[in-house]
Amino acid sequence: MAAILFSVSRSLWNPRYERFRKSKFTTHYPARTVASSSAAFSKMSAIHQILSTSISSSASAFIGGHTNLKSATKSSNFAVAGKISGVVKCVASAAEKTAYTTKVSRNENMAKLQAGYLFPEIARRRAAHMLKYPDAKVISLGIGDTTEPIPDVITSAMSKRSFALSTFDGYSGYGAEQGEKQLRAAIASTYYGDLGIQEDDIFVSDGAKSDISRLQVLFGSNVTMAVQDPSYPAYVDSSVILGQTGQFQKDVEKFENIEYMRCTPENGFFPDLSTVRRTDIIFFCSPNNPTGYSASREQLTKLVQFAKENGSIIVYDSAYAMYVSDDSPKSIFEIPGAKEVALEVSSFSKYAGFTGVRLGWTAIPKELLYSDGFPVAKDFNRIVCTCFNGASNVAQAGGLACVSAEGIKAMHEVVGFYKENTSIIVDTFNSLGFKVYGGKNAPYVWVHFPGQSSWEVFGEILEKTHVVTTPGSGFGPAGEGFIRVSAFGHRENVLEACRRFKQLYK
């Protein structure tokens, strides 16, 4: 019976009319049945809903579902009894037919990954909520996606470059995989000044996230790694995919062979390095996503010294450096000795609203060497040349405008806008009596809900306020009991979301 019902559901439900029209359904049922595509689609929707409601994983539920199905579908002139009222023959052997498979084994590391990647999972739940409440105004303060327009000085440069591609003199095809020389030089001088980072140490890319995965390919599957806990989930997931980890341990919510450097209010969101075991690679983000905290000069000095003592490489993520408003370092290379143990990834995504344009860079100093003395940058250059054809020439034109004097001023204005949003959110949760962290040097607010599950809090807020946040546990076990609220949003939406928070938690 299970096979029969499953076969019926699969054969009848097809949202594309053309595929429905050509199916066996129309072969067994005359053309008059399909009077119009909309009528057929409506009938299939009804059938699918009935079947979906009826079918359960237990045998008893299948029997009950069969009874309900006959009753519920009586008015539609079909019933389950080998065929459906002359419409389609339902043969068990059709459901038993085995799909063709290749002889290629699945990457066993993919099976280690837990559920879906955090942000697509949030998007899925948001979509389900919108189906449930189609008239609700859902406000997204979850994923860190920028919302304000890119400054004109930047888009006009991209537009000019784009139109130039339609001329013989302005057209260009493949560019240097490492990025255009002028942009590399501008990034080095703008962000690294007198820190000793040169033009040829810069590798322009399509964003920091892409570079994180390329760096994982560079280091290979035999390295060990450490991450802040909580931290941006791409570090862990890319490590799992590359085969650097063991299995996921559900009792502690951690992967084997990853060193989780706990960062909590109790230690000022900086790990106690005396308890951290030695690893080959250390992923470190400052200002941190999701906690919003930036490491001090003293703390980063300890981190560099720790890496040097252990012969480790720090992958430093400075994607939010422009949000720093105190004396916290904006680059790891501000720390003496860092060029011997660290490389840095960064991006224009959160500076200029380039989340969709896609442009970032990785800086790898010549002093960074493997154990055999070979330069890390030379191997990364080979990875880039093999796996990447260079960033879009139009995006690079925008990047060059970003680091112009006018562009830097415009980016600071955009960053300042988001920082004002952050202050509004911080003030709101403070007024409600919550413990609130971050929000000073980053566009994220880290709110504590002691004794509650992060996903439960996420669900409650979404259900009762129609506001999307991010559950802290999605960033690591130390994030349990927290939610991250993003300041990326239109001002009116941020104000409305805060009004709803006050109404819920007053």
C-alpha positions in Angstrom: 0.0 0.0 0.0 2.8 2.4 0.8 4.3 1.8 -2.6 1.0 2.3 -4.3 0.3 5.6 -2.5 3.8 6.9 -3.2 3.5 6.0 -6.8 0.2 7.8 -7.1 1.6 10.9 -5.4 4.7 11.0 -7.7 2.8 10.3 -10.9 0.0 12.8 -10.4 1.7 15.7 -8.8 3.6 17.8 -11.3 3.5 21.6 -11.2 4.6 22.0 -14.8 1.6 21.5 -17.1 3.6 20.5 -20.1 5.1 17.6 -18.2 1.7 16.7 -16.9 0.2 16.9 -20.3 2.7 14.4 -21.7 2.5 12.0 -18.7 0.8 8.6 -18.6 -2.1 10.3 -16.9 -3.3 11.8 -20.2 -2.6 8.5 -22.0 -5.1 6.7 -19.8 -7.5 9.6 -19.6 -9.0 11.4 -22.6 -8.1 14.9 -23.5 -11.4 16.2 -22.2 -10.2 15.6 -18.7 -7.5 18.3 -19.2 -9.9 21.1 -20.2 -7.4 23.7 -19.3 -3.9 23.8 -17.7 -5.2 25.8 -14.7 -8.0 23.3 -14.0 -5.6 20.4 -14.3 -3.1 22.1 -12.0 -5.8 22.8 -9.4 -6.9 19.2 -9.4 -3.3 18.0 -9.1 -2.8 20.4 -6.2 -5.8 19.0 -4.4 -4.7 15.5 -4.9 -1.1 16.3 -3.8 -2.4 17.9 -0.6 -4.7 15.0 0.2 -1.9 12.5 -0.4 0.6 14.5 1.5 -1.7 14.8 4.5 -2.6 11.1 4.4 0.8 9.5 4.0 2.8 8.7 7.1 5.9 6.7 7.8 4.1 4.0 9.8 2.2 1.1 8.3 -0.9 1.9 10.4 -0.9 5.5 9.1 -0.8 4.2 5.5 -3.9 2.1 6.2 -5.7 5.0 7.8 -4.6 7.3 5.0 -6.1 5.0 2.5 -9.5 5.1 4.2 -9.4 8.9 4.5 -8.2 9.2 0.9 -11.3 7.3 -0.4 -13.6 9.4 1.6 -11.9 12.7 0.9 -11.6 12.1 -2.9 -15.1 10.8 -3.5 -16.2 14.1 -5.0 -13.3 14.0 -7.4 -14.4 10.7 -8.9 -11.5 8.6 -8.1 -10.5 6.1 -5.5 -7.5 4.0 -4.7 -8.2 0.4 -5.8 -5.5 -0.6 -8.3 -6.5 2.4 -10.4 -8.0 5.8 -9.7 -11.5 5.9 -11.2 -10.2 5.1 -14.7 -7.7 7.9 -14.5 -4.5 6.2 -14.0 -3.4 2.6 -13.3 -1.5 2.5 -10.1 0.9 -0.5 -10.2 3.1 -1.3 -7.3 6.0 -2.3 -9.6 6.3 1.3 -10.8 7.2 2.4 -7.3 9.6 -0.5 -6.9 11.5 0.5 -10.0 15.1 1.3 -9.0 16.7 4.5 -10.3 19.9 4.3 -12.2 23.0 5.1 -10.2 26.6 5.7 -11.3 29.5 3.8 -9.9 31.0 7.0 -8.3 31.1 7.0 -4.5 29.9 10.1 -2.7 32.5 12.2 -0.9 32.2 10.6 2.5 33.1 14.0 4.1 29.9 15.5 2.8 27.9 13.1 4.9 29.5 14.4 8.0 28.0 17.8 7.6 25.1 18.6 9.9 21.8 19.6 8.4 22.0 22.5 6.0 24.4 25.4 6.0 23.2 27.9 8.6 22.0 30.7 6.4 20.1 28.7 3.7 18.4 26.9 6.6 17.3 30.3 8.0 16.1 31.3 4.6 14.1 28.1 4.4 12.4 28.7 7.7 11.7 32.3 6.7 10.1 31.1 3.5 7.9 28.6 5.4 6.9 31.4 7.8 5.9 33.7 5.0 3.7 30.9 3.6 2.0 30.5 7.0 1.6 34.3 7.3 1.3 35.6 3.8 0.1 39.1 4.9 2.8 39.6 7.5 5.5 42.1 7.0 8.6 40.0 7.6 11.7 41.9 8.6 15.1 40.2 8.1 17.8 41.0 10.7 19.3 37.6 10.3 21.8 37.0 7.5 24.5 39.7 7.3 23.4 41.0 3.9 23.7 44.7 3.2 20.6 46.7 2.2 21.7 50.3 1.3 22.5 51.4 -2.2 26.1 51.3 -3.4 27.5 54.9 -3.5 27.3 56.6 -6.9 31.1 57.1 -7.1 31.5 53.4 -7.1 28.7 52.3 -9.4 29.5 55.0 -11.9 33.0 53.5 -12.2 31.6 50.1 -12.8 29.1 51.5 -15.3 31.9 53.2 -17.2 33.9 50.0 -17.3 30.9 48.0 -18.4 30.1 50.3 -21.3 33.8 50.3 -22.3 33.6 46.6 -22.9 31.4 47.3 -25.9 34.2 49.2 -27.7 37.3 47.9 -29.4 39.6 50.0 -27.2 37.8 49.2 -23.9 37.2 45.5 -24.3 39.2 43.1 -22.2 38.9 39.4 -21.7 40.7 37.2 -19.2 42.7 39.3 -16.8 45.5 38.4 -14.3 44.2 35.7 -11.9 45.8 37.6 -9.1 43.9 40.8 -9.9 44.6 44.0 -11.9 47.9 45.5 -11.0 46.5 49.0 -10.2 43.9 47.6 -7.8 46.4 45.4 -6.0 48.7 48.3 -5.5 45.8 50.5 -4.3 44.6 47.9 -1.8 48.2 47.5 -0.4 48.7 51.2 0.1 45.2 51.9 1.4 44.8 49.1 3.9 48.4 48.2 4.8 50.2 51.5 4.4 53.6 51.1 6.1 52.9 47.5 7.4 55.2 45.9 4.8 52.6 44.4 2.6 53.4 44.9 -1.1 51.3 44.9 -4.3 52.4 41.4 -5.2 51.3 40.1 -1.8 47.7 40.9 -2.6 45.4 38.4 -4.4 42.2 40.0 -5.6 39.2 37.6 -5.5 35.4 37.3 -5.7 35.1 37.6 -1.9 36.5 36.4 1.4 34.2 33.4 1.6 35.5 32.0 -1.7 39.1 32.6 -0.6 38.4 30.7 2.7 37.6 27.6 0.6 40.6 28.1 -1.7 42.9 28.3 1.3 41.4 25.0 2.6 42.3 23.5 -0.8 45.8 25.0 -0.4 46.4 23.5 3.0 44.9 20.1 2.1 43.3 17.4 4.2 46.2 16.5 6.5 46.3 19.7 8.5 44.7 20.3 11.9 42.7 23.5 12.5 41.3 25.7 15.3 38.4 28.1 15.2 36.9 30.6 17.6 33.8 29.3 19.2 31.4 30.8 18.1 32.6 31.6 14.6 31.5 32.0 11.0 30.3 28.5 10.0 32.2 28.5 6.6 35.5 27.8 8.5 34.2 24.6 10.0 32.1 23.4 7.1 34.9 23.8 4.6 37.3 22.0 6.9 34.8 19.1 7.1 34.4 18.9 3.3 38.2 18.8 2.8 38.5 15.9 5.2 40.4 17.6 8.0 37.9 16.4 10.7 36.5 13.4 12.2 32.8 12.7 12.8 30.4 15.1 14.4 30.0 14.4 18.1 26.3 15.1 19.0 26.8 15.0 22.7 29.1 18.1 22.6 28.0 19.5 19.3 31.5 19.5 17.9 33.5 17.8 15.1 36.4 15.6 16.0 39.9 17.0 15.3 38.8 20.6 15.4 40.0 22.7 18.3 37.1 24.9 19.4 38.6 28.0 21.1 35.8 29.0 23.4 35.0 32.8 23.3 32.4 33.8 25.9 31.5 36.8 28.1 33.5 35.1 30.9 36.8 35.4 29.0 36.0 38.6 27.2 35.4 36.8 23.9 39.1 36.0 23.6 40.2 32.3 24.0 42.3 31.2 27.0 45.3 30.2 24.8 46.9 28.2 27.7 44.1 25.6 27.2 44.2 25.5 23.4 46.1 22.6 21.9 48.5 23.1 19.0 47.0 23.0 15.5 48.4 23.8 12.1 45.9 26.4 11.1 44.1 28.9 13.3 41.0 30.7 11.9 40.5 34.0 13.7 38.0 36.8 12.8 38.2 40.3 14.3 35.9 42.1 14.6 34.2 38.8 15.2 31.3 37.4 13.4 28.9 36.7 15.3 29.8 38.2 18.7 30.8 41.6 17.4 33.9 41.8 19.5 37.3 43.0 18.2 40.5 41.8 19.8 42.8 44.3 21.4 46.4 44.9 20.4 47.5 43.0 23.5 45.3 40.0 22.7 46.4 39.8 19.1 50.1 40.0 20.3 49.4 36.9 22.4 47.8 35.2 19.5 50.8 35.9 17.2 53.2 34.7 19.9 51.1 31.5 20.4 51.2 30.8 16.6 54.9 31.4 16.5 55.6 29.1 19.5 53.5 26.3 17.9 54.6 26.9 14.3 51.0 27.5 13.2 49.5 29.7 10.5 46.8 32.2 11.4 44.1 32.8 8.8 42.9 36.3 9.9 39.5 37.4 8.7 39.3 41.2 8.7 36.0 41.6 6.7 34.6 44.0 9.3 37.7 46.1 10.0 36.2 49.3 8.7 33.7 49.1 11.6 36.4 49.5 14.2 35.9 52.8 16.0 38.4 52.4 18.9 42.2 51.6 18.9 41.7 47.9 18.1 43.9 46.7 15.3 42.3 46.6 11.8 44.9 44.2 10.4 46.8 41.4 11.9 49.9 42.8 10.3 49.9 45.7 12.8 51.3 43.1 15.3 55.1 42.7 15.2 56.1 39.3 13.8 52.7 38.6 12.3 54.0 38.4 8.7 55.9 35.3 9.6 52.8 33.4 10.9 49.7 35.0 9.3 47.8 35.8 6.2 44.7 37.9 5.9 41.4 37.7 4.0 39.1 40.7 3.6 36.3 42.0 1.4 34.4 45.0 0.1 31.1 43.2 0.9 30.3 45.0 4.2 32.2 48.2 3.3 30.6 49.2 0.0 27.6 46.9 -0.2 29.4 44.4 -2.5 27.6 41.3 -1.2 26.2 40.8 -4.7 29.0 42.4 -6.7 31.6 40.0 -5.1 35.1 41.4 -4.6 37.6 40.8 -1.9 41.3 40.0 -1.4 43.8 37.9 0.4 47.2 39.3 1.6 50.0 36.7 2.0 53.4 38.2 3.0 56.6 36.7 1.5 57.8 36.0 5.0 55.1 33.3 5.5 56.9 30.0 4.9 56.0 26.3 5.2 58.1 24.0 7.3 60.4 23.3 4.3 61.0 27.0 3.7 58.7 27.2 0.6 56.6 30.4 0.4 52.9 29.9 1.1 52.1 32.7 -1.4 53.7 30.8 -4.3 51.4 27.8 -3.7 48.4 30.0 -3.3 49.3 31.6 -6.6 49.1 28.2 -8.2 45.8 27.5 -6.5 44.4 30.8 -7.9 45.7 30.1 -11.4 44.2 26.6 -11.4 40.9 27.2 -9.7 40.1 30.8 -10.6 40.1 33.1 -13.7 40.2 36.3 -11.7 37.6 38.7 -10.4 35.2 40.4 -12.7 36.8 43.3 -14.5 33.7 45.4 -13.8 33.8 44.6 -10.1 37.5 45.5 -10.0 36.7 48.9 -11.5 34.3 49.3 -8.6 37.0 48.2 -6.2 39.4 50.8 -7.5 36.7 53.4 -7.0 36.2 52.1 -3.4 39.8 52.9 -2.5 39.8 56.4 -4.1 39.5 59.3 -1.6 35.9 59.9 -2.6 35.1 56.2 -2.4 36.6 55.8 1.1 34.5 58.8 2.3 31.4 57.3 0.8 32.1 53.9 2.3 32.5 55.4 5.7 29.1 57.1 5.4 27.5 53.7 4.6 29.3 52.0 7.5 28.3 54.9 9.8 24.6 54.3 8.8 24.8 50.7 9.8 26.6 51.6 13.0 23.6 53.9 13.9 21.3 50.9 13.3 23.5 48.9 15.6 23.1 51.5 18.4 19.3 51.4 18.0 19.3 47.6 18.4 21.7 47.7 21.4 19.6 50.4 23.2 16.5 48.4 22.6 17.7 45.1 24.2 19.4 47.0 27.0 16.1 48.8 27.8 14.5 45.4 28.0 17.0 44.1 30.6 18.9 41.7 28.3 22.7 41.1 28.5 23.9 42.6 25.2 27.3 42.2 23.7 29.1 43.4 20.6 27.7 46.2 18.5 30.6 48.6 19.0 33.0 47.6 16.3 30.8 45.4 14.2 27.3 45.5 12.7 26.1 42.6 14.9 24.5 42.5 18.3 24.9 39.4 20.4 22.0 38.9 22.8 21.9 36.4 25.7 18.8 34.4 26.5 20.0 32.3 29.5 18.4 28.9 29.9 16.8 28.9 26.4 17.7 27.2 23.2 18.9 29.5 20.4 16.6 27.9 17.8 13.7 28.1 20.2 14.3 31.9 20.7 14.7 32.3 17.0 11.4 30.5 16.4 9.6 32.5 19.1 10.8 35.8 17.7 9.9 34.9 14.2 6.5 33.5 15.2 5.5 36.5 17.4 7.2 39.4 15.8 7.8 38.3 12.2 11.5 39.3 12.6 14.2 37.0 11.3 17.3 36.8 13.5 20.1 34.2 13.7 20.4 31.4 16.3 23.7 31.6 18.1 24.2 27.8 18.2 24.5 27.9 14.4 28.0 29.4 15.0 29.2 26.8 17.4 28.3 25.2 20.8 29.4 28.3 22.7 26.7 30.2 20.9 23.9 28.3 22.5 21.6 30.6 24.4 22.4 33.6 22.2 20.9 35.1 19.1 22.7 37.4 16.6 20.8 40.4 15.4 22.2 42.1 12.3 22.2 45.8 11.8 22.0 45.5 8.1 18.6 46.9 7.2 16.7 49.9 6.1 16.2 52.3 9.0 12.4 52.1 9.1 12.7 48.3 9.3 15.2 48.4 12.1 12.9 50.8 14.0 9.9 48.7 13.4 11.7 45.5 14.4 12.8 47.2 17.7 9.2 48.3 18.3 8.1 44.6 18.0 10.9 43.4 20.3 9.7 45.9 22.9 6.1 44.7 22.5 7.2 41.0 22.9 9.6 41.4 25.8 8.2 44.4 27.7 
